[in-house]
């Protein structure tokens, strides 16, 4: 089996945290990366689910309310945080 080098740049903290987990699993970084690449080939894609974070019901409702307020010309507008705090009596 011919081998080649793979050079990547990664955040130092991420590398450290991953190495700690791999060590607990009895793996080194090279073996872990090879596992990922081989599984990617076998599954013909990323071997885990990739998805966008969807807001929960409360957050989605807040987004909707914010959009409605932005479209309402009668909704109050504030030019600064100080003005908002005064309006909220904070």
PDB file of N, CA, C and O in Angstrom:
ATOM      1  N   UNK A   1       0.842  -1.172   0.000  1.00  0.00           N
ATOM      2  CA  UNK A   1       0.000   0.000   0.000  1.00  0.00           C
ATOM      3  C   UNK A   1       0.892   1.241   0.000  1.00  0.00           C
ATOM      4  O   UNK A   1       1.683   1.450   0.920  1.00  0.00           O
ATOM      5  N   UNK A   2       0.755   2.053  -1.033  1.00  0.00           N
ATOM      6  CA  UNK A   2       1.503   3.305  -1.096  1.00  0.00           C
ATOM      7  C   UNK A   2       0.808   4.334  -0.219  1.00  0.00           C
ATOM      8  O   UNK A   2      -0.421   4.388  -0.172  1.00  0.00           O
ATOM      9  N   UNK A   3       1.582   5.138   0.464  1.00  0.00           N
ATOM     10  CA  UNK A   3       0.999   6.164   1.323  1.00  0.00           C
ATOM     11  C   UNK A   3       1.409   7.550   0.843  1.00  0.00           C
ATOM     12  O   UNK A   3       2.356   7.704   0.072  1.00  0.00           O
ATOM     13  N   UNK A   4       0.686   8.544   1.310  1.00  0.00           N
ATOM     14  CA  UNK A   4       0.993   9.932   1.003  1.00  0.00           C
ATOM     15  C   UNK A   4       0.734  10.773   2.239  1.00  0.00           C
ATOM     16  O   UNK A   4       0.019  10.348   3.147  1.00  0.00           O
ATOM     17  N   UNK A   5       1.303  11.943   2.274  1.00  0.00           N
ATOM     18  CA  UNK A   5       1.087  12.838   3.405  1.00  0.00           C
ATOM     19  C   UNK A   5      -0.117  13.729   3.142  1.00  0.00           C
ATOM     20  O   UNK A   5      -0.394  14.105   2.003  1.00  0.00           O
ATOM     21  N   UNK A   6      -0.822  14.055   4.205  1.00  0.00           N
ATOM     22  CA  UNK A   6      -1.968  14.960   4.152  1.00  0.00           C
ATOM     23  C   UNK A   6      -1.707  16.046   5.187  1.00  0.00           C
ATOM     24  O   UNK A   6      -1.655  15.772   6.386  1.00  0.00           O
ATOM     25  N   UNK A   7      -1.546  17.269   4.722  1.00  0.00           N
ATOM     26  CA  UNK A   7      -1.296  18.389   5.634  1.00  0.00           C
ATOM     27  C   UNK A   7      -2.560  19.238   5.726  1.00  0.00           C
ATOM     28  O   UNK A   7      -3.087  19.700   4.713  1.00  0.00           O
ATOM     29  N   UNK A   8      -3.041  19.436   6.956  1.00  0.00           N
ATOM     30  CA  UNK A   8      -4.224  20.259   7.159  1.00  0.00           C
ATOM     31  C   UNK A   8      -3.945  21.258   8.270  1.00  0.00           C
ATOM     32  O   UNK A   8      -3.089  21.036   9.127  1.00  0.00           O
ATOM     33  N   UNK A   9      -4.676  22.357   8.240  1.00  0.00           N
ATOM     34  CA  UNK A   9      -4.585  23.352   9.305  1.00  0.00           C
ATOM     35  C   UNK A   9      -5.860  23.240  10.135  1.00  0.00           C
ATOM     36  O   UNK A   9      -6.967  23.167   9.602  1.00  0.00           O
ATOM     37  N   UNK A  10      -5.675  23.229  11.436  1.00  0.00           N
ATOM     38  CA  UNK A  10      -6.824  23.097  12.328  1.00  0.00           C
ATOM     39  C   UNK A  10      -6.542  23.862  13.613  1.00  0.00           C
ATOM     40  O   UNK A  10      -5.390  23.997  14.025  1.00  0.00           O
ATOM     41  N   UNK A  11      -7.583  24.352  14.230  1.00  0.00           N
ATOM     42  CA  UNK A  11      -7.467  25.068  15.490  1.00  0.00           C
ATOM     43  C   UNK A  11      -6.773  24.171  16.517  1.00  0.00           C
ATOM     44  O   UNK A  11      -7.105  22.993  16.648  1.00  0.00           O
ATOM     45  N   UNK A  12      -5.820  24.730  17.232  1.00  0.00           N
ATOM     46  CA  UNK A  12      -5.020  23.970  18.193  1.00  0.00           C
ATOM     47  C   UNK A  12      -5.886  23.305  19.263  1.00  0.00           C
ATOM     48  O   UNK A  12      -5.659  22.149  19.619  1.00  0.00           O
ATOM     49  N   UNK A  13      -6.877  24.035  19.772  1.00  0.00           N
ATOM     50  CA  UNK A  13      -7.744  23.479  20.821  1.00  0.00           C
ATOM     51  C   UNK A  13      -8.582  22.313  20.294  1.00  0.00           C
ATOM     52  O   UNK A  13      -8.777  21.318  20.992  1.00  0.00           O
ATOM     53  N   UNK A  14      -9.071  22.440  19.070  1.00  0.00           N
ATOM     54  CA  UNK A  14      -9.859  21.360  18.459  1.00  0.00           C
ATOM     55  C   UNK A  14      -8.993  20.107  18.327  1.00  0.00           C
ATOM     56  O   UNK A  14      -9.431  19.004  18.654  1.00  0.00           O
ATOM     57  N   UNK A  15      -7.775  20.285  17.851  1.00  0.00           N
ATOM     58  CA  UNK A  15      -6.865  19.141  17.696  1.00  0.00           C
ATOM     59  C   UNK A  15      -6.609  18.476  19.049  1.00  0.00           C
ATOM     60  O   UNK A  15      -6.650  17.251  19.163  1.00  0.00           O
ATOM     61  N   UNK A  16      -6.349  19.282  20.061  1.00  0.00           N
ATOM     62  CA  UNK A  16      -6.073  18.745  21.394  1.00  0.00           C
ATOM     63  C   UNK A  16      -7.265  17.959  21.934  1.00  0.00           C
ATOM     64  O   UNK A  16      -7.109  16.848  22.441  1.00  0.00           O
ATOM     65  N   UNK A  17      -8.458  18.548  21.821  1.00  0.00           N
ATOM     66  CA  UNK A  17      -9.657  17.887  22.336  1.00  0.00           C
ATOM     67  C   UNK A  17      -9.931  16.580  21.599  1.00  0.00           C
ATOM     68  O   UNK A  17     -10.287  15.575  22.213  1.00  0.00           O
ATOM     69  N   UNK A  18      -9.761  16.603  20.278  1.00  0.00           N
ATOM     70  CA  UNK A  18      -9.983  15.386  19.493  1.00  0.00           C
ATOM     71  C   UNK A  18      -8.951  14.314  19.863  1.00  0.00           C
ATOM     72  O   UNK A  18      -9.295  13.142  20.009  1.00  0.00           O
ATOM     73  N   UNK A  19      -7.695  14.718  20.013  1.00  0.00           N
ATOM     74  CA  UNK A  19      -6.651  13.752  20.383  1.00  0.00           C
ATOM     75  C   UNK A  19      -6.957  13.092  21.718  1.00  0.00           C
ATOM     76  O   UNK A  19      -6.717  11.896  21.888  1.00  0.00           O
ATOM     77  N   UNK A  20      -7.485  13.859  22.665  1.00  0.00           N
ATOM     78  CA  UNK A  20      -7.823  13.278  23.971  1.00  0.00           C
ATOM     79  C   UNK A  20      -8.889  12.185  23.818  1.00  0.00           C
ATOM     80  O   UNK A  20      -8.792  11.119  24.426  1.00  0.00           O
ATOM     81  N   UNK A  21      -9.902  12.469  22.998  1.00  0.00           N
ATOM     82  CA  UNK A  21     -10.960  11.474  22.774  1.00  0.00           C
ATOM     83  C   UNK A  21     -10.407  10.267  22.035  1.00  0.00           C
ATOM     84  O   UNK A  21     -10.680   9.128  22.413  1.00  0.00           O
ATOM     85  N   UNK A  22      -9.634  10.509  20.988  1.00  0.00           N
ATOM     86  CA  UNK A  22      -9.052   9.395  20.225  1.00  0.00           C
ATOM     87  C   UNK A  22      -8.173   8.531  21.131  1.00  0.00           C
ATOM     88  O   UNK A  22      -8.213   7.303  21.049  1.00  0.00           O
ATOM     89  N   UNK A  23      -7.385   9.166  21.986  1.00  0.00           N
ATOM     90  CA  UNK A  23      -6.530   8.403  22.908  1.00  0.00           C
ATOM     91  C   UNK A  23      -7.357   7.509  23.820  1.00  0.00           C
ATOM     92  O   UNK A  23      -6.987   6.363  24.074  1.00  0.00           O
ATOM     93  N   UNK A  24      -8.472   8.028  24.310  1.00  0.00           N
ATOM     94  CA  UNK A  24      -9.341   7.216  25.163  1.00  0.00           C
ATOM     95  C   UNK A  24      -9.913   6.031  24.396  1.00  0.00           C
ATOM     96  O   UNK A  24     -10.194   4.983  24.976  1.00  0.00           O
ATOM     97  N   UNK A  25     -10.086   6.206  23.079  1.00  0.00           N
ATOM     98  CA  UNK A  25     -10.591   5.127  22.230  1.00  0.00           C
ATOM     99  C   UNK A  25      -9.476   4.210  21.728  1.00  0.00           C
ATOM    100  O   UNK A  25      -9.734   3.235  21.022  1.00  0.00           O
ATOM    101  N   UNK A  26      -8.245   4.528  22.098  1.00  0.00           N
ATOM    102  CA  UNK A  26      -7.111   3.719  21.653  1.00  0.00           C
ATOM    103  C   UNK A  26      -6.679   4.032  20.230  1.00  0.00           C
ATOM    104  O   UNK A  26      -6.066   3.195  19.568  1.00  0.00           O
ATOM    105  N   UNK A  27      -6.994   5.233  19.754  1.00  0.00           N
ATOM    106  CA  UNK A  27      -6.642   5.639  18.388  1.00  0.00           C
ATOM    107  C   UNK A  27      -5.681   6.811  18.420  1.00  0.00           C
ATOM    108  O   UNK A  27      -5.666   7.595  19.368  1.00  0.00           O
ATOM    109  N   UNK A  28      -4.877   6.919  17.367  1.00  0.00           N
ATOM    110  CA  UNK A  28      -4.109   8.136  17.187  1.00  0.00           C
ATOM    111  C   UNK A  28      -4.783   8.956  16.088  1.00  0.00           C
ATOM    112  O   UNK A  28      -5.731   8.488  15.457  1.00  0.00           O
ATOM    113  N   UNK A  29      -4.307  10.152  15.860  1.00  0.00           N
ATOM    114  CA  UNK A  29      -4.940  11.042  14.887  1.00  0.00           C
ATOM    115  C   UNK A  29      -4.936  10.422  13.494  1.00  0.00           C
ATOM    116  O   UNK A  29      -5.942  10.499  12.789  1.00  0.00           O
ATOM    117  N   UNK A  30      -3.842   9.817  13.089  1.00  0.00           N
ATOM    118  CA  UNK A  30      -3.751   9.212  11.754  1.00  0.00           C
ATOM    119  C   UNK A  30      -4.800   8.120  11.567  1.00  0.00           C
ATOM    120  O   UNK A  30      -5.468   8.065  10.535  1.00  0.00           O
ATOM    121  N   UNK A  31      -4.941   7.259  12.560  1.00  0.00           N
ATOM    122  CA  UNK A  31      -5.920   6.180  12.474  1.00  0.00           C
ATOM    123  C   UNK A  31      -7.343   6.740  12.432  1.00  0.00           C
ATOM    124  O   UNK A  31      -8.182   6.253  11.674  1.00  0.00           O
ATOM    125  N   UNK A  32      -7.609   7.750  13.236  1.00  0.00           N
ATOM    126  CA  UNK A  32      -8.945   8.353  13.263  1.00  0.00           C
ATOM    127  C   UNK A  32      -9.283   8.995  11.915  1.00  0.00           C
ATOM    128  O   UNK A  32     -10.397   8.838  11.415  1.00  0.00           O
ATOM    129  N   UNK A  33      -8.337   9.709  11.337  1.00  0.00           N
ATOM    130  CA  UNK A  33      -8.581  10.332  10.026  1.00  0.00           C
ATOM    131  C   UNK A  33      -8.782   9.254   8.971  1.00  0.00           C
ATOM    132  O   UNK A  33      -9.661   9.382   8.119  1.00  0.00           O
ATOM    133  N   UNK A  34      -7.985   8.199   9.015  1.00  0.00           N
ATOM    134  CA  UNK A  34      -8.151   7.096   8.062  1.00  0.00           C
ATOM    135  C   UNK A  34      -9.530   6.448   8.214  1.00  0.00           C
ATOM    136  O   UNK A  34     -10.163   6.098   7.217  1.00  0.00           O
ATOM    137  N   UNK A  35      -9.997   6.287   9.455  1.00  0.00           N
ATOM    138  CA  UNK A  35     -11.344   5.744   9.677  1.00  0.00           C
ATOM    139  C   UNK A  35     -12.396   6.624   9.017  1.00  0.00           C
ATOM    140  O   UNK A  35     -13.303   6.132   8.346  1.00  0.00           O
ATOM    141  N   UNK A  36     -12.264   7.922   9.215  1.00  0.00           N
ATOM    142  CA  UNK A  36     -13.208   8.855   8.619  1.00  0.00           C
ATOM    143  C   UNK A  36     -13.189   8.745   7.089  1.00  0.00           C
ATOM    144  O   UNK A  36     -14.244   8.650   6.462  1.00  0.00           O
ATOM    145  N   UNK A  37     -12.005   8.757   6.496  1.00  0.00           N
ATOM    146  CA  UNK A  37     -11.894   8.714   5.035  1.00  0.00           C
ATOM    147  C   UNK A  37     -12.414   7.392   4.463  1.00  0.00           C
ATOM    148  O   UNK A  37     -13.121   7.387   3.456  1.00  0.00           O
ATOM    149  N   UNK A  38     -12.069   6.285   5.097  1.00  0.00           N
ATOM    150  CA  UNK A  38     -12.541   4.983   4.612  1.00  0.00           C
ATOM    151  C   UNK A  38     -14.063   4.852   4.720  1.00  0.00           C
ATOM    152  O   UNK A  38     -14.715   4.303   3.832  1.00  0.00           O
ATOM    153  N   UNK A  39     -14.618   5.369   5.829  1.00  0.00           N
ATOM    154  CA  UNK A  39     -16.067   5.317   5.993  1.00  0.00           C
ATOM    155  C   UNK A  39     -16.747   6.233   4.973  1.00  0.00           C
ATOM    156  O   UNK A  39     -17.813   5.895   4.459  1.00  0.00           O
ATOM    157  N   UNK A  40     -16.157   7.360   4.682  1.00  0.00           N
ATOM    158  CA  UNK A  40     -16.681   8.258   3.649  1.00  0.00           C
ATOM    159  C   UNK A  40     -16.736   7.545   2.305  1.00  0.00           C
ATOM    160  O   UNK A  40     -17.729   7.650   1.584  1.00  0.00           O
ATOM    161  N   UNK A  41     -15.688   6.828   1.971  1.00  0.00           N
ATOM    162  CA  UNK A  41     -15.641   6.080   0.702  1.00  0.00           C
ATOM    163  C   UNK A  41     -16.697   4.978   0.699  1.00  0.00           C
ATOM    164  O   UNK A  41     -17.435   4.825  -0.274  1.00  0.00           O
ATOM    165  N   UNK A  42     -16.769   4.217   1.782  1.00  0.00           N
ATOM    166  CA  UNK A  42     -17.715   3.116   1.860  1.00  0.00           C
ATOM    167  C   UNK A  42     -19.158   3.588   1.750  1.00  0.00           C
ATOM    168  O   UNK A  42     -19.975   2.935   1.101  1.00  0.00           O
ATOM    169  N   UNK A  43     -19.481   4.725   2.381  1.00  0.00           N
ATOM    170  CA  UNK A  43     -20.853   5.220   2.387  1.00  0.00           C
ATOM    171  C   UNK A  43     -21.143   6.209   1.258  1.00  0.00           C
ATOM    172  O   UNK A  43     -22.265   6.695   1.115  1.00  0.00           O
ATOM    173  N   UNK A  44     -20.120   6.497   0.463  1.00  0.00           N
ATOM    174  CA  UNK A  44     -20.262   7.449  -0.653  1.00  0.00           C
ATOM    175  C   UNK A  44     -20.790   8.796  -0.171  1.00  0.00           C
ATOM    176  O   UNK A  44     -21.651   9.400  -0.811  1.00  0.00           O
ATOM    177  N   UNK A  45     -20.271   9.259   0.956  1.00  0.00           N
ATOM    178  CA  UNK A  45     -20.673  10.551   1.508  1.00  0.00           C
ATOM    179  C   UNK A  45     -20.147  10.719   2.913  1.00  0.00           C
ATOM    180  O   UNK A  45     -19.516   9.820   3.469  1.00  0.00           O
ATOM    181  N   UNK A  46     -20.410  11.865   3.473  1.00  0.00           N
ATOM    182  CA  UNK A  46     -19.998  12.144   4.853  1.00  0.00           C
ATOM    183  C   UNK A  46     -20.689  11.124   5.767  1.00  0.00           C
ATOM    184  O   UNK A  46     -21.904  10.943   5.680  1.00  0.00           O
ATOM    185  N   UNK A  47     -19.932  10.462   6.632  1.00  0.00           N
ATOM    186  CA  UNK A  47     -20.504   9.364   7.430  1.00  0.00           C
ATOM    187  C   UNK A  47     -21.270   9.795   8.674  1.00  0.00           C
ATOM    188  O   UNK A  47     -21.349   9.045   9.647  1.00  0.00           O
ATOM    189  N   UNK A  48     -21.826  10.985   8.648  1.00  0.00           N
ATOM    190  CA  UNK A  48     -22.695  11.435   9.730  1.00  0.00           C
ATOM    191  C   UNK A  48     -23.644  12.471   9.150  1.00  0.00           C
ATOM    192  O   UNK A  48     -23.407  13.015   8.071  1.00  0.00           O
ATOM    193  N   UNK A  49     -24.712  12.734   9.871  1.00  0.00           N
ATOM    194  CA  UNK A  49     -25.740  13.632   9.383  1.00  0.00           C
ATOM    195  C   UNK A  49     -25.268  15.089   9.453  1.00  0.00           C
ATOM    196  O   UNK A  49     -24.777  15.544  10.487  1.00  0.00           O
ATOM    197  N   UNK A  50     -25.422  15.802   8.352  1.00  0.00           N
ATOM    198  CA  UNK A  50     -25.131  17.230   8.325  1.00  0.00           C
ATOM    199  C   UNK A  50     -26.454  17.965   8.210  1.00  0.00           C
ATOM    200  O   UNK A  50     -27.231  17.717   7.287  1.00  0.00           O
ATOM    201  N   UNK A  51     -26.709  18.864   9.141  1.00  0.00           N
ATOM    202  CA  UNK A  51     -27.966  19.590   9.071  1.00  0.00           C
ATOM    203  C   UNK A  51     -27.796  20.957   9.708  1.00  0.00           C
ATOM    204  O   UNK A  51     -26.920  21.173  10.546  1.00  0.00           O
ATOM    205  N   UNK A  52     -28.649  21.864   9.293  1.00  0.00           N
ATOM    206  CA  UNK A  52     -28.660  23.184   9.884  1.00  0.00           C
ATOM    207  C   UNK A  52     -29.419  23.127  11.194  1.00  0.00           C
ATOM    208  O   UNK A  52     -30.372  22.361  11.335  1.00  0.00           O
ATOM    209  N   UNK A  53     -29.000  23.931  12.146  1.00  0.00           N
ATOM    210  CA  UNK A  53     -29.732  24.009  13.403  1.00  0.00           C
ATOM    211  C   UNK A  53     -31.073  24.683  13.140  1.00  0.00           C
ATOM    212  O   UNK A  53     -31.129  25.791  12.606  1.00  0.00           O
ATOM    213  N   UNK A  54     -32.130  24.016  13.513  1.00  0.00           N
ATOM    214  CA  UNK A  54     -33.461  24.585  13.364  1.00  0.00           C
ATOM    215  C   UNK A  54     -33.881  25.176  14.702  1.00  0.00           C
ATOM    216  O   UNK A  54     -33.667  24.569  15.752  1.00  0.00           O
ATOM    217  N   UNK A  55     -34.480  26.362  14.661  1.00  0.00           N
ATOM    218  CA  UNK A  55     -34.899  26.955  15.942  1.00  0.00           C
ATOM    219  C   UNK A  55     -36.049  26.176  16.566  1.00  0.00           C
ATOM    220  O   UNK A  55     -36.864  25.577  15.865  1.00  0.00           O
ATOM    221  N   UNK A  56     -36.102  26.194  17.897  1.00  0.00           N
ATOM    222  CA  UNK A  56     -37.219  25.543  18.580  1.00  0.00           C
ATOM    223  C   UNK A  56     -38.475  26.392  18.391  1.00  0.00           C
ATOM    224  O   UNK A  56     -38.414  27.469  17.797  1.00  0.00           O
ATOM    225  N   UNK A  57     -39.607  25.914  18.891  1.00  0.00           N
ATOM    226  CA  UNK A  57     -40.891  26.605  18.678  1.00  0.00           C
ATOM    227  C   UNK A  57     -40.879  28.031  19.211  1.00  0.00           C
ATOM    228  O   UNK A  57     -41.381  28.947  18.560  1.00  0.00           O
ATOM    229  N   UNK A  58     -40.313  28.215  20.381  1.00  0.00           N
ATOM    230  CA  UNK A  58     -40.294  29.542  20.995  1.00  0.00           C
ATOM    231  C   UNK A  58     -39.477  30.521  20.155  1.00  0.00           C
ATOM    232  O   UNK A  58     -39.901  31.651  19.913  1.00  0.00           O
ATOM    233  N   UNK A  59     -38.307  30.074  19.715  1.00  0.00           N
ATOM    234  CA  UNK A  59     -37.450  30.940  18.905  1.00  0.00           C
ATOM    235  C   UNK A  59     -38.089  31.220  17.556  1.00  0.00           C
ATOM    236  O   UNK A  59     -38.046  32.355  17.081  1.00  0.00           O
ATOM    237  N   UNK A  60     -38.684  30.207  16.926  1.00  0.00           N
ATOM    238  CA  UNK A  60     -39.354  30.398  15.639  1.00  0.00           C
ATOM    239  C   UNK A  60     -40.494  31.405  15.780  1.00  0.00           C
ATOM    240  O   UNK A  60     -40.688  32.247  14.904  1.00  0.00           O
ATOM    241  N   UNK A  61     -41.249  31.323  16.879  1.00  0.00           N
ATOM    242  CA  UNK A  61     -42.347  32.269  17.114  1.00  0.00           C
ATOM    243  C   UNK A  61     -41.795  33.683  17.302  1.00  0.00           C
ATOM    244  O   UNK A  61     -42.393  34.649  16.827  1.00  0.00           O
ATOM    245  N   UNK A  62     -40.668  33.809  17.986  1.00  0.00           N
ATOM    246  CA  UNK A  62     -40.051  35.127  18.181  1.00  0.00           C
ATOM    247  C   UNK A  62     -39.589  35.706  16.843  1.00  0.00           C
ATOM    248  O   UNK A  62     -39.742  36.904  16.603  1.00  0.00           O
ATOM    249  N   UNK A  63     -39.024  34.862  15.969  1.00  0.00           N
ATOM    250  CA  UNK A  63     -38.632  35.320  14.632  1.00  0.00           C
ATOM    251  C   UNK A  63     -39.849  35.837  13.873  1.00  0.00           C
ATOM    252  O   UNK A  63     -39.804  36.909  13.270  1.00  0.00           O
ATOM    253  N   UNK A  64     -40.933  35.070  13.907  1.00  0.00           N
ATOM    254  CA  UNK A  64     -42.156  35.469  13.206  1.00  0.00           C
ATOM    255  C   UNK A  64     -42.682  36.804  13.736  1.00  0.00           C
ATOM    256  O   UNK A  64     -43.062  37.684  12.964  1.00  0.00           O
ATOM    257  N   UNK A  65     -42.698  36.940  15.052  1.00  0.00           N
ATOM    258  CA  UNK A  65     -43.172  38.180  15.658  1.00  0.00           C
ATOM    259  C   UNK A  65     -42.280  39.357  15.241  1.00  0.00           C
ATOM    260  O   UNK A  65     -42.772  40.445  14.941  1.00  0.00           O
ATOM    261  N   UNK A  66     -40.976  39.124  15.227  1.00  0.00           N
ATOM    262  CA  UNK A  66     -40.035  40.174  14.810  1.00  0.00           C
ATOM    263  C   UNK A  66     -40.257  40.593  13.367  1.00  0.00           C
ATOM    264  O   UNK A  66     -40.212  41.780  13.046  1.00  0.00           O
ATOM    265  N   UNK A  67     -40.499  39.611  12.491  1.00  0.00           N
ATOM    266  CA  UNK A  67     -40.766  39.929  11.078  1.00  0.00           C
ATOM    267  C   UNK A  67     -42.044  40.752  10.935  1.00  0.00           C
ATOM    268  O   UNK A  67     -42.093  41.703  10.155  1.00  0.00           O
ATOM    269  N   UNK A  68     -43.087  40.377  11.700  1.00  0.00           N
ATOM    270  CA  UNK A  68     -44.351  41.124  11.652  1.00  0.00           C
ATOM    271  C   UNK A  68     -44.143  42.557  12.124  1.00  0.00           C
ATOM    272  O   UNK A  68     -44.675  43.495  11.531  1.00  0.00           O
ATOM    273  N   UNK A  69     -43.363  42.724  13.201  1.00  0.00           N
ATOM    274  CA  UNK A  69     -43.097  44.069  13.711  1.00  0.00           C
ATOM    275  C   UNK A  69     -42.317  44.906  12.703  1.00  0.00           C
ATOM    276  O   UNK A  69     -42.566  46.103  12.557  1.00  0.00           O
ATOM    277  N   UNK A  70     -41.371  44.271  12.007  1.00  0.00           N
ATOM    278  CA  UNK A  70     -40.589  44.996  11.001  1.00  0.00           C
ATOM    279  C   UNK A  70     -41.475  45.464   9.848  1.00  0.00           C
ATOM    280  O   UNK A  70     -41.219  46.511   9.255  1.00  0.00           O
ATOM    281  N   UNK A  71     -42.512  44.696   9.529  1.00  0.00           N
ATOM    282  CA  UNK A  71     -43.415  45.043   8.431  1.00  0.00           C
ATOM    283  C   UNK A  71     -44.507  46.025   8.855  1.00  0.00           C
ATOM    284  O   UNK A  71     -45.202  46.592   8.012  1.00  0.00           O
ATOM    285  N   UNK A  72     -44.651  46.219  10.156  1.00  0.00           N
ATOM    286  CA  UNK A  72     -45.714  47.094  10.684  1.00  0.00           C
ATOM    287  C   UNK A  72     -45.183  48.525  10.810  1.00  0.00           C
ATOM    288  O   UNK A  72     -44.335  48.792  11.661  1.00  0.00           O
ATOM    289  N   UNK A  73     -45.672  49.445   9.974  1.00  0.00           N
ATOM    290  CA  UNK A  73     -45.167  50.816  10.048  1.00  0.00           C
ATOM    291  C   UNK A  73     -45.536  51.525  11.352  1.00  0.00           C
ATOM    292  O   UNK A  73     -44.937  52.548  11.685  1.00  0.00           O
ATOM    293  N   UNK A  74     -46.503  51.002  12.087  1.00  0.00           N
ATOM    294  CA  UNK A  74     -46.904  51.617  13.346  1.00  0.00           C
ATOM    295  C   UNK A  74     -46.134  51.072  14.552  1.00  0.00           C
ATOM    296  O   UNK A  74     -46.264  51.592  15.661  1.00  0.00           O
ATOM    297  N   UNK A  75     -45.335  50.029  14.336  1.00  0.00           N
ATOM    298  CA  UNK A  75     -44.557  49.450  15.441  1.00  0.00           C
ATOM    299  C   UNK A  75     -43.489  50.446  15.872  1.00  0.00           C
ATOM    300  O   UNK A  75     -42.904  51.126  15.028  1.00  0.00           O
ATOM    301  N   UNK A  76     -43.226  50.543  17.178  1.00  0.00           N
ATOM    302  CA  UNK A  76     -42.210  51.508  17.640  1.00  0.00           C
ATOM    303  C   UNK A  76     -40.824  51.140  17.117  1.00  0.00           C
ATOM    304  O   UNK A  76     -40.486  49.971  16.933  1.00  0.00           O
ATOM    305  N   UNK A  77     -40.044  52.182  16.887  1.00  0.00           N
ATOM    306  CA  UNK A  77     -38.669  52.016  16.415  1.00  0.00           C
ATOM    307  C   UNK A  77     -37.743  52.745  17.382  1.00  0.00           C
ATOM    308  O   UNK A  77     -38.102  53.789  17.927  1.00  0.00           O
ATOM    309  N   UNK A  78     -36.550  52.191  17.591  1.00  0.00           N
ATOM    310  CA  UNK A  78     -35.581  52.795  18.497  1.00  0.00           C
ATOM    311  C   UNK A  78     -34.260  52.941  17.765  1.00  0.00           C
ATOM    312  O   UNK A  78     -33.836  52.040  17.041  1.00  0.00           O
ATOM    313  N   UNK A  79     -33.617  54.075  17.958  1.00  0.00           N
ATOM    314  CA  UNK A  79     -32.365  54.350  17.249  1.00  0.00           C
ATOM    315  C   UNK A  79     -31.140  53.928  18.046  1.00  0.00           C
ATOM    316  O   UNK A  79     -30.020  53.957  17.535  1.00  0.00           O
ATOM    317  N   UNK A  80     -31.354  53.536  19.300  1.00  0.00           N
ATOM    318  CA  UNK A  80     -30.215  53.115  20.125  1.00  0.00           C
ATOM    319  C   UNK A  80     -30.716  52.224  21.264  1.00  0.00           C
ATOM    320  O   UNK A  80     -31.910  52.169  21.559  1.00  0.00           O
ATOM    321  N   UNK A  81     -29.780  51.539  21.882  1.00  0.00           N
ATOM    322  CA  UNK A  81     -30.121  50.716  23.050  1.00  0.00           C
ATOM    323  C   UNK A  81     -30.603  51.594  24.195  1.00  0.00           C
ATOM    324  O   UNK A  81     -31.490  51.207  24.956  1.00  0.00           O
ATOM    325  N   UNK A  82     -30.013  52.776  24.311  1.00  0.00           N
ATOM    326  CA  UNK A  82     -30.434  53.687  25.385  1.00  0.00           C
ATOM    327  C   UNK A  82     -31.891  54.075  25.208  1.00  0.00           C
ATOM    328  O   UNK A  82     -32.642  54.108  26.183  1.00  0.00           O
ATOM    329  N   UNK A  83     -32.307  54.371  23.968  1.00  0.00           N
ATOM    330  CA  UNK A  83     -33.702  54.740  23.700  1.00  0.00           C
ATOM    331  C   UNK A  83     -34.637  53.568  24.022  1.00  0.00           C
ATOM    332  O   UNK A  83     -35.720  53.769  24.572  1.00  0.00           O
ATOM    333  N   UNK A  84     -34.218  52.353  23.679  1.00  0.00           N
ATOM    334  CA  UNK A  84     -35.027  51.174  23.996  1.00  0.00           C
ATOM    335  C   UNK A  84     -35.147  50.997  25.512  1.00  0.00           C
ATOM    336  O   UNK A  84     -36.231  50.702  26.014  1.00  0.00           O
ATOM    337  N   UNK A  85     -34.043  51.174  26.243  1.00  0.00           N
ATOM    338  CA  UNK A  85     -34.070  51.030  27.693  1.00  0.00           C
ATOM    339  C   UNK A  85     -35.008  52.051  28.329  1.00  0.00           C
ATOM    340  O   UNK A  85     -35.733  51.731  29.271  1.00  0.00           O
ATOM    341  N   UNK A  86     -34.992  53.275  27.815  1.00  0.00           N
ATOM    342  CA  UNK A  86     -35.896  54.302  28.338  1.00  0.00           C
ATOM    343  C   UNK A  86     -37.352  53.877  28.100  1.00  0.00           C
ATOM    344  O   UNK A  86     -38.189  53.994  28.994  1.00  0.00           O
ATOM    345  N   UNK A  87     -37.648  53.383  26.890  1.00  0.00           N
ATOM    346  CA  UNK A  87     -39.006  52.946  26.567  1.00  0.00           C
ATOM    347  C   UNK A  87     -39.430  51.775  27.444  1.00  0.00           C
ATOM    348  O   UNK A  87     -40.602  51.660  27.802  1.00  0.00           O
ATOM    349  N   UNK A  88     -38.491  50.911  27.791  1.00  0.00           N
ATOM    350  CA  UNK A  88     -38.801  49.752  28.643  1.00  0.00           C
ATOM    351  C   UNK A  88     -38.733  50.088  30.131  1.00  0.00           C
ATOM    352  O   UNK A  88     -39.057  49.261  30.983  1.00  0.00           O
ATOM    353  N   UNK A  89     -38.304  51.318  30.428  1.00  0.00           N
ATOM    354  CA  UNK A  89     -38.163  51.749  31.812  1.00  0.00           C
ATOM    355  C   UNK A  89     -37.164  50.880  32.567  1.00  0.00           C
ATOM    356  O   UNK A  89     -37.398  50.469  33.703  1.00  0.00           O
ATOM    357  N   UNK A  90     -36.047  50.616  31.900  1.00  0.00           N
ATOM    358  CA  UNK A  90     -34.987  49.772  32.483  1.00  0.00           C
ATOM    359  C   UNK A  90     -33.837  50.629  32.946  1.00  0.00           C
ATOM    360  O   UNK A  90     -32.849  50.109  33.464  1.00  0.00           O
TER     361      UNK A  90
END
